[in-house]
Amino acid sequence: RRCVCSDQNNAGVFECRIDSERERCGCLAREGDYNVFSNTCANPKPAQNCIVGNWTEYGQCLATCGYGFEVRTRPVLQESVAGGTPCPNRRDARSCFVAACPGVGSCPNPGVPQFGRQTIVQTFPASPGAEVDFACSPGFTLVGSRTAQCTIEGRWSTAVPPTCLGECTPLEVSFESVQGDVATDVVLIVDESRSTEGEHRWLRSMVPDMETELKARGVGTSEQLRNRFCVVGYGRQVTNARVFQTRDRLVCVVAERADELLSTLTADNQGFKEDGYEAIDVALRLVGNTIRVQGNVAINFVLSSDEDRDGVFVTHNRVNIEERLREAKVTLNVVVDHRFTTLSNPPQSLLGVDSATNGFLQTAGGCQFSTVPQNEVRIGSGYAGTRRQYSELAWVTGGAAWDVNVLRRGGQAACAFTKAFVNAKSQEILRQARQCQTCRCSALAKKDCKTEALTQERCLCVTRGSTWDPNQKTCIN
């Protein structure tokens, strides 16, 4: 290879054939004075790493119909000097969809299996290439294909919806409700690369707001059963995620001490390998050890990142991470680079979307939000693999996905974002802590179901991730 040296006259190209020439090249690159007799370099400039700015907004979708791509860039604030860290990618692209091309079919909503649900949130009618995944409630087995794809003819690739079979027929449900004090353990899973420094500050200000909202809803109000927060960081110049501790070696702390953990997050590097699945794996290992496993404590994860997953740890994949989250009864929320809009003209950016495809919209540019029904929500593609890897994983656990780009606008947009996030999270946690602890086929089901009117319907409603209206005795959302 060749060494291109930049001296004062922007000249000097040397073949790197011998050590002295390599040293001379490196010396001139650092604008030093090279002594050919002693092979030494005097007065070299210190190495400086490349520094890049924030990403721009994505540009217009480069397609007239169907799928295309949209591009964003980031400026170089300081070039790499004298052997410093080179600049990362300055351009980035993601897929986008404009509208179905003339003559191309679209697919209708394939429906939801009884005792199951769709796990990929879609807007219907769906365009060719769109996918829908199905899953069954606990205690049921899926018969048929888990995934269906919309073909160019406007038909689903497999018979939809599939069937969810239970262990017994008809379904009999054992119900156990949680009474008394409830609380939550919240694990904040945080990307530590330089571009996420703003999200670190947001988490530090958000935790007190969440604690206030939780207590207002009766969660964590007992001194014997407090809400706790834990922090797992990832994406530094090492591949392993790490668990944070206070000076007295506490991993999970009450809200008043959460800042001790969050203040030690780092954001002083370009990021290395941001494998969020590895961080989720580390957090899951805390369940049953540091994180409480008991019926009246809800377990919640919040993952924050502006990148998709770098698959460093090949043993982790979407299927096994999803299964482990379900097994641990974890609700996951993600704050990621995934855009959502209304279907209005012009479309409006949404703060986030929950597992029922309801959107959260900033109200009139102020620090308030409103809810947008699912038939008025458009789910964007997300940065690279973000949608499949993170957003859909959150939705299948009953959580929500949030657009980090809205948070980064700051001001009233960030204020509305925080209010919507805290409100949604507190509702999820309360529902999770008080929901049916057991919904399954049981020889004692009929006997147990007599203990409360409409227990069976209520238990099934909550198991599906919906909300039970105790006044109307109906299942909503």
C-alpha positions as CSV (number, residue, x, y, z in Angstrom):
1,R,0.0,0.0,0.0
2,R,1.0,3.6,-0.3
3,C,1.5,6.3,2.3
4,V,0.1,9.7,1.2
5,C,1.8,12.4,3.2
6,S,0.6,16.0,3.5
7,D,3.4,18.4,4.0
8,Q,3.1,22.2,3.6
9,N,3.1,22.0,-0.2
10,N,0.5,19.2,-0.1
11,A,3.1,16.9,-1.8
12,G,5.2,14.0,-1.0
13,V,4.1,10.4,-1.8
14,F,6.3,7.6,-0.6
15,E,6.3,3.9,-1.1
16,C,6.0,2.1,2.3
17,R,8.7,-0.5,1.5
18,I,11.0,0.0,4.5
19,D,10.5,1.1,8.1
20,S,12.2,4.5,7.7
21,E,9.9,5.5,4.8
22,R,6.8,4.5,6.9
23,E,8.2,6.6,9.7
24,R,8.9,9.5,7.4
25,C,5.4,9.3,5.9
26,G,3.8,9.3,9.4
27,C,6.0,12.2,10.5
28,L,5.0,14.4,7.5
29,A,1.4,13.4,8.0
30,R,1.6,14.9,11.4
31,E,3.5,18.0,10.0
32,G,6.6,17.1,11.8
33,D,10.3,17.7,10.8
34,Y,11.8,14.4,9.7
35,N,15.6,13.9,10.2
36,V,16.8,11.5,7.4
37,F,20.1,10.8,9.3
38,S,18.7,9.9,12.7
39,N,15.3,8.7,11.4
40,T,13.5,10.8,14.0
41,C,10.5,13.1,13.9
42,A,10.6,16.5,15.7
43,N,7.6,18.7,16.6
44,P,4.9,16.4,15.3
45,K,1.3,17.5,15.8
46,P,-0.8,15.4,18.2
47,A,-3.3,13.0,16.8
48,Q,-6.9,14.2,16.6
49,N,-10.0,12.0,16.1
50,C,-12.7,12.8,13.6
51,I,-15.7,14.5,15.0
52,V,-19.1,14.4,13.2
53,G,-22.2,16.3,13.9
54,N,-25.8,15.2,14.2
55,W,-27.8,13.5,11.5
56,T,-30.0,15.7,9.3
57,E,-33.6,14.8,8.8
58,Y,-34.3,12.1,6.1
59,G,-34.9,13.6,2.7
60,Q,-37.8,12.9,0.3
61,C,-38.5,9.3,-0.6
62,L,-36.7,8.6,-3.9
63,A,-39.5,6.8,-5.6
64,T,-42.6,7.7,-7.5
65,C,-44.5,4.7,-6.3
66,G,-43.9,1.5,-4.3
67,Y,-40.7,1.2,-2.3
68,G,-37.7,3.5,-2.5
69,F,-35.2,4.9,-0.1
70,E,-34.6,8.2,1.7
71,V,-31.2,9.6,2.6
72,R,-29.8,11.6,5.5
73,T,-26.3,13.0,6.1
74,R,-24.2,14.3,8.9
75,P,-21.4,17.0,8.7
76,V,-17.8,16.5,9.6
77,L,-16.9,19.0,12.3
78,Q,-13.2,18.0,12.4
79,E,-11.3,15.7,10.1
80,S,-9.1,13.0,11.4
81,V,-5.5,14.4,11.9
82,A,-2.2,12.7,12.4
83,G,-3.4,9.1,12.7
84,G,-6.5,9.8,14.7
85,T,-9.8,7.8,14.5
86,P,-11.1,8.1,10.9
87,C,-14.6,9.5,10.2
88,P,-17.6,7.1,10.2
89,N,-20.2,7.0,7.5
90,R,-21.5,10.4,6.6
91,R,-24.5,9.2,4.6
92,D,-27.2,6.8,5.6
93,A,-30.3,5.5,3.8
94,R,-33.4,3.6,4.8
95,S,-36.3,2.2,2.9
96,C,-39.6,4.1,2.4
97,F,-42.9,3.6,0.7
98,V,-44.8,6.1,-1.3
99,A,-48.0,4.5,-2.6
100,A,-48.9,1.3,-4.4
101,C,-47.9,1.4,-8.1
102,P,-50.7,1.3,-10.7
103,G,-51.7,-2.2,-11.5
104,V,-50.3,-3.6,-8.3
105,G,-52.7,-5.2,-5.7
106,S,-52.9,-4.7,-2.0
107,C,-53.9,-7.1,0.8
108,P,-56.7,-6.6,3.3
109,N,-56.4,-7.1,7.0
110,P,-55.9,-10.9,7.4
111,G,-57.7,-10.9,10.8
112,V,-56.6,-12.1,14.2
113,P,-56.8,-15.8,15.4
114,Q,-59.1,-16.5,18.3
115,F,-56.9,-16.5,21.4
116,G,-54.0,-14.9,19.5
117,R,-52.9,-11.6,17.9
118,Q,-50.9,-10.0,15.2
119,T,-47.3,-9.3,16.3
120,I,-46.2,-7.1,13.4
121,V,-48.1,-3.8,13.4
122,Q,-49.3,-3.0,9.9
123,T,-51.4,-0.4,8.1
124,F,-54.1,-2.0,5.9
125,P,-54.6,-2.5,3.1
126,A,-51.0,-3.7,3.0
127,S,-48.7,-3.2,0.0
128,P,-46.9,-6.0,-1.7
129,G,-43.9,-7.2,0.3
130,A,-45.5,-6.3,3.7
131,E,-45.4,-9.0,6.3
132,V,-47.7,-10.0,9.2
133,D,-46.7,-12.2,12.1
134,F,-49.1,-14.1,14.3
135,A,-48.7,-15.4,17.9
136,C,-51.0,-17.2,20.4
137,S,-51.8,-16.4,24.0
138,P,-50.1,-18.4,26.7
139,G,-51.4,-22.0,26.8
140,F,-52.3,-22.1,23.1
141,T,-50.4,-23.6,20.2
142,L,-50.3,-22.0,16.7
143,V,-51.4,-24.2,13.9
144,G,-50.5,-22.9,10.5
145,S,-47.9,-20.4,9.3
146,R,-46.6,-17.8,11.7
147,T,-45.7,-15.3,8.9
148,A,-47.7,-14.3,5.9
149,Q,-46.5,-11.9,3.1
150,C,-48.5,-9.8,0.8
151,T,-47.9,-10.8,-2.8
152,I,-48.0,-8.5,-5.9
153,E,-51.3,-10.1,-6.8
154,G,-52.9,-8.7,-3.6
155,R,-53.2,-12.0,-1.8
156,W,-51.5,-13.3,1.4
157,S,-48.9,-16.0,0.8
158,T,-50.5,-18.4,3.3
159,A,-53.9,-19.1,4.7
160,V,-54.8,-16.4,7.2
161,P,-55.3,-16.1,10.0
162,P,-53.8,-19.3,11.5
163,T,-55.5,-21.2,14.4
164,C,-54.6,-21.1,18.1
165,L,-55.5,-24.4,19.8
166,G,-55.7,-24.7,23.6
167,E,-55.0,-27.6,25.8
168,C,-58.6,-28.2,26.4
169,T,-61.9,-27.4,24.7
170,P,-64.0,-25.4,25.5
171,L,-61.6,-23.0,27.2
172,E,-61.7,-22.9,31.0
173,V,-59.8,-20.2,32.8
174,S,-58.2,-20.0,36.2
175,F,-58.1,-16.5,37.4
176,E,-55.9,-14.9,40.1
177,S,-56.0,-11.2,40.6
178,V,-53.4,-9.2,42.6
179,Q,-54.7,-7.3,45.6
180,G,-52.9,-4.9,47.9
181,D,-49.6,-3.0,47.2
182,V,-48.0,-3.2,43.8
183,A,-44.7,-1.8,42.4
184,T,-42.4,-2.1,39.5
185,D,-38.7,-2.7,38.6
186,V,-37.7,-0.7,35.5
187,V,-34.5,-1.5,33.7
188,L,-33.2,1.4,31.5
189,I,-31.1,-0.2,28.7
190,V,-29.0,2.6,27.2
191,D,-26.9,3.0,24.1
192,E,-23.7,4.7,25.3
193,S,-22.4,6.0,21.9
194,R,-21.7,9.7,21.5
195,S,-24.8,10.5,19.5
196,T,-27.1,9.5,22.4
197,E,-25.8,12.0,25.0
198,G,-29.1,13.9,24.7
199,E,-31.1,10.8,25.6
200,H,-28.9,10.3,28.7
201,R,-30.0,13.7,29.9
202,W,-33.6,13.0,29.1
203,L,-33.6,9.7,31.1
204,R,-32.3,11.6,34.1
205,S,-35.1,14.1,34.0
206,M,-37.8,11.5,33.0
207,V,-37.4,9.1,35.9
208,P,-38.7,11.6,38.6
209,D,-41.7,12.3,36.3
210,M,-42.4,8.6,35.9
211,E,-42.1,8.0,39.7
212,T,-44.6,10.9,40.4
213,E,-47.1,9.4,37.8
214,L,-46.7,5.9,39.2
215,K,-47.4,7.0,42.7
216,A,-50.4,9.0,41.6
217,R,-51.8,5.7,40.2
218,G,-51.0,3.8,43.4
219,V,-47.9,2.0,42.2
220,G,-44.9,1.9,44.6
221,T,-46.6,3.9,47.4
222,S,-45.8,1.5,50.2
223,E,-42.5,1.9,52.0
224,Q,-42.1,-1.9,52.1
225,L,-42.7,-2.1,48.3
226,R,-41.0,0.7,46.4
227,N,-40.5,1.2,42.7
228,R,-36.9,0.6,41.6
229,F,-34.7,1.6,38.6
230,C,-31.7,-0.3,37.2
231,V,-29.3,0.7,34.3
232,V,-27.6,-1.4,31.7
233,G,-25.3,0.3,29.2
234,Y,-24.0,-0.9,25.9
235,G,-22.3,0.3,22.6
236,R,-19.0,1.5,24.0
237,Q,-15.6,0.5,22.6
238,V,-16.1,-3.0,24.0
239,T,-18.8,-5.4,22.9
240,N,-20.2,-6.5,26.2
241,A,-23.0,-4.7,27.9
242,R,-22.5,-3.6,31.5
243,V,-24.6,-3.3,34.6
244,F,-24.2,-0.1,36.6
245,Q,-23.9,0.0,40.4
246,T,-23.9,2.8,43.0
247,R,-20.9,3.4,45.2
248,D,-22.5,1.1,47.8
249,R,-22.8,-1.6,45.0
250,L,-26.6,-1.4,44.6
251,V,-27.8,-2.4,41.1
252,C,-31.5,-1.4,41.4
253,V,-32.3,1.7,43.4
254,V,-35.3,3.9,44.3
255,A,-36.1,6.8,42.0
256,E,-34.4,9.3,44.3
257,R,-31.1,7.5,43.7
258,A,-31.5,6.7,40.0
259,D,-29.4,9.7,39.0
260,E,-26.4,8.1,40.7
261,L,-26.6,5.3,38.1
262,L,-27.5,7.4,35.1
263,S,-24.9,10.1,35.7
264,T,-22.1,7.6,35.1
265,L,-23.2,6.7,31.6
266,T,-20.6,7.6,29.0
267,A,-21.1,9.2,25.6
268,D,-17.5,10.1,24.7
269,N,-16.9,7.8,21.7
270,Q,-18.1,7.1,18.2
271,G,-19.9,3.9,19.3
272,F,-18.6,0.5,18.4
273,K,-21.0,-2.4,18.2
274,E,-24.5,-1.5,19.5
275,D,-26.0,-5.0,20.0
276,G,-29.2,-4.2,21.9
277,Y,-30.0,-7.9,22.1
278,E,-26.9,-8.5,24.2
279,A,-28.0,-5.7,26.5
280,I,-31.5,-7.2,26.8
281,D,-29.8,-10.5,27.6
282,V,-27.8,-9.0,30.4
283,A,-30.9,-7.3,31.8
284,L,-32.8,-10.6,31.7
285,R,-30.1,-12.3,33.7
286,L,-30.9,-9.9,36.5
287,V,-34.5,-11.2,36.7
288,G,-34.8,-13.5,39.7
289,N,-31.6,-12.2,41.2
290,T,-31.6,-8.4,41.6
291,I,-34.9,-7.9,39.9
292,R,-37.9,-9.0,41.9
293,V,-40.0,-11.9,40.6
294,Q,-43.3,-11.7,42.5
295,G,-46.9,-11.4,41.5
296,N,-47.3,-7.8,42.6
297,V,-44.1,-6.4,40.9
298,A,-44.3,-5.5,37.2
299,I,-41.0,-5.9,35.3
300,N,-40.4,-3.2,32.6
301,F,-37.5,-2.6,30.2
302,V,-36.9,0.6,28.3
303,L,-34.3,0.5,25.5
304,S,-32.9,3.7,24.1
305,S,-30.8,3.9,20.9
306,D,-30.5,5.7,17.6
307,E,-29.1,2.8,15.7
308,D,-30.5,-0.6,14.7
309,R,-28.9,-3.8,16.1
310,D,-25.3,-4.7,15.3
311,G,-25.4,-8.5,15.5
312,V,-22.2,-9.0,17.4
313,F,-23.6,-11.9,19.5
314,V,-24.9,-14.4,17.0
315,T,-26.4,-16.5,19.7
316,H,-29.1,-13.8,20.2
317,N,-31.9,-13.5,17.7
318,R,-35.4,-12.0,17.6
319,V,-37.1,-15.4,18.3
320,N,-35.2,-16.4,21.4
321,I,-35.1,-12.8,22.9
322,E,-38.9,-12.6,22.4
323,E,-39.4,-15.9,24.1
324,R,-37.3,-15.0,27.1
325,L,-39.1,-11.6,27.5
326,R,-42.4,-13.5,27.5
327,E,-41.2,-16.1,29.9
328,A,-40.0,-13.4,32.3
329,K,-43.2,-11.4,31.8
330,V,-41.4,-8.3,30.8
331,T,-43.0,-5.4,29.0
332,L,-40.5,-3.6,26.7
333,N,-40.6,0.0,25.4
334,V,-38.1,1.3,22.9
335,V,-37.0,4.9,22.1
336,V,-35.5,4.4,18.6
337,D,-35.1,5.9,15.2
338,H,-38.5,4.8,13.9
339,R,-40.9,7.4,12.5
340,F,-44.7,7.2,12.7
341,T,-47.2,9.6,11.1
342,T,-50.9,10.2,10.8
343,L,-52.7,9.3,7.6
344,S,-53.9,12.9,7.3
345,N,-52.8,15.2,4.5
346,P,-50.3,16.6,5.3
347,P,-49.2,13.8,7.7
348,Q,-48.2,14.8,11.2
349,S,-45.4,13.2,13.1
350,L,-46.4,10.9,16.0
351,L,-44.6,10.7,19.3
352,G,-45.0,6.9,19.4
353,V,-47.2,3.9,18.8
354,D,-48.5,1.4,21.3
355,S,-49.1,-2.4,20.9
356,A,-52.7,-1.8,19.8
357,T,-51.4,0.6,17.0
358,N,-52.8,3.6,18.8
359,G,-50.6,6.7,18.1
360,F,-49.6,9.6,20.4
361,L,-49.7,13.1,18.9
362,Q,-48.4,16.4,20.2
363,T,-51.4,18.7,20.6
364,A,-51.2,22.0,18.7
365,G,-47.5,22.4,19.2
366,G,-47.8,22.5,23.0
367,C,-46.7,20.4,25.9
368,Q,-49.7,18.1,25.7
369,F,-50.7,15.0,23.7
370,S,-53.7,13.2,22.3
371,T,-54.4,9.6,21.2
372,V,-54.8,8.8,17.5
373,P,-56.8,5.6,16.7
374,Q,-55.1,2.8,14.8
375,N,-57.0,3.4,11.5
376,E,-55.4,6.8,11.3
377,V,-51.8,5.7,12.0
378,R,-49.0,5.0,9.5
379,I,-46.1,2.9,10.6
380,G,-42.8,3.9,8.9
381,S,-40.0,1.6,8.0
382,G,-37.5,2.8,10.6
383,Y,-33.8,3.1,10.4
384,A,-32.3,-0.1,8.7
385,G,-33.5,-3.1,10.8
386,T,-34.9,-1.0,13.7
387,R,-38.6,-1.9,13.0
388,R,-38.2,-5.6,13.0
389,Q,-35.4,-5.8,15.7
390,Y,-36.8,-3.3,18.2
391,S,-40.2,-1.8,17.6
392,E,-42.0,-5.0,16.8
393,L,-40.3,-6.7,19.7
394,A,-41.7,-4.0,22.0
395,W,-45.2,-4.3,20.5
396,V,-45.3,-8.1,20.9
397,T,-44.6,-7.7,24.7
398,G,-47.4,-5.2,25.1
399,G,-45.1,-2.2,25.1
400,A,-44.7,0.8,22.8
401,A,-42.2,2.2,20.3
402,W,-41.2,5.9,20.4
403,D,-39.6,8.1,17.8
404,V,-36.3,9.5,19.2
405,N,-36.2,12.1,16.4
406,V,-39.2,13.9,18.0
407,L,-37.5,13.8,21.4
408,R,-34.5,15.4,19.8
409,R,-36.4,18.4,18.6
410,G,-36.4,19.6,22.2
411,G,-38.8,22.3,23.5
412,Q,-42.5,21.6,23.5
413,A,-42.1,18.5,21.3
414,A,-39.8,16.9,23.9
415,C,-42.2,18.0,26.7
416,A,-45.2,16.4,25.0
417,F,-43.1,13.3,24.3
418,T,-42.2,12.9,27.9
419,K,-45.8,13.3,29.1
420,A,-47.0,10.7,26.6
421,F,-44.2,8.3,27.5
422,V,-44.7,8.6,31.2
423,N,-48.5,8.3,30.9
424,A,-48.3,5.2,28.7
425,K,-45.7,3.5,30.8
426,S,-47.5,4.1,34.1
427,Q,-50.7,2.6,32.5
428,E,-48.8,-0.4,31.3
429,I,-47.1,-1.0,34.6
430,L,-50.4,-0.7,36.5
431,R,-52.1,-3.1,34.2
432,Q,-49.2,-5.5,34.3
433,A,-49.0,-5.5,38.1
434,R,-52.8,-6.1,38.6
435,Q,-53.6,-8.3,35.6
436,C,-54.4,-12.0,35.6
437,Q,-51.5,-13.9,36.9
438,T,-52.7,-17.2,35.5
439,C,-54.8,-17.8,32.4
440,R,-54.7,-21.4,31.4
441,C,-56.7,-24.6,31.1
442,S,-57.3,-26.2,34.5
443,A,-59.4,-28.9,36.1
444,L,-60.3,-26.3,38.7
445,A,-61.2,-23.7,36.2
446,K,-65.0,-23.9,36.6
447,K,-64.7,-23.7,40.4
448,D,-62.3,-20.8,40.3
449,C,-64.3,-18.9,37.7
450,K,-67.2,-18.7,40.1
451,T,-65.4,-16.5,42.5
452,E,-66.0,-13.4,40.3
453,A,-68.6,-12.5,37.7
454,L,-67.2,-12.5,34.1
455,T,-63.8,-13.6,35.4
456,Q,-63.1,-15.7,32.3
457,E,-63.8,-12.8,29.9
458,R,-61.7,-10.4,32.0
459,C,-58.7,-12.8,32.2
460,L,-58.7,-13.4,28.4
461,C,-59.1,-9.7,27.8
462,V,-56.0,-8.8,29.8
463,T,-54.0,-11.7,28.4
464,R,-54.5,-10.3,24.9
465,G,-53.0,-7.0,26.1
466,S,-56.3,-5.2,26.0
467,T,-58.0,-3.2,28.8
468,W,-60.9,-4.5,30.8
469,D,-63.7,-1.9,31.5
470,P,-65.1,-3.0,35.0
471,N,-68.1,-0.7,34.6
472,Q,-69.3,-1.9,31.2
473,K,-67.9,-5.4,31.7
474,T,-66.4,-5.3,28.3
475,C,-62.9,-5.6,26.6
476,I,-61.7,-2.4,24.9
477,N,-58.7,-1.8,22.6
